[in-house]
Amino acid sequence: MFKTILIVGSGGFIGSVARFYISKLNLHVDFLSIPVGTLLVNVLGCFIIGFLTGIADKSAILTVEWRMFLMVGICGGFTTFSSFANENLMLLHNGLFLSIFLYTGLSILLGFTAVYLGYVTSNLL
């Protein structure tokens, strides 16, 4: 159990640091008041986890330990939706209702699309 915690924690550290740097786009890119950095993190993370799921489904190349590290650790640390919910709350507080619907809709639509494309892409290998 301790080994699994270290594997997941190590991946989580990497994912969280990557998320921190990509989310800095929120400070530099303004598109209809949408947090672009977080949107990018969520869509990219969805693609990566879809890709890894596709690889894991068709091959034994990803051991349980690698899945824990990559999918639970890195992707889990990278793609938390707590920021998503909090940013929607801030948009609500600022009365930016169109931005809430656009941001939420794009996150869901592009996230599901990215998971699907990641999975399909993994099948091309």
Buried (B, 14 or more C-beta within 10 A) or exposed (E): EEEBEEBBBBBBEBBBEBBEEBBEBBEEEEEEBBBBBBBBBBBBBBBBBBBBBBBBEEEEEBEEEBBBBBBBBBBBBBBBBEBBEEBBEEBEEEEBEEBBEBBBEBBEEBBEBBBBBBBEBBEEE
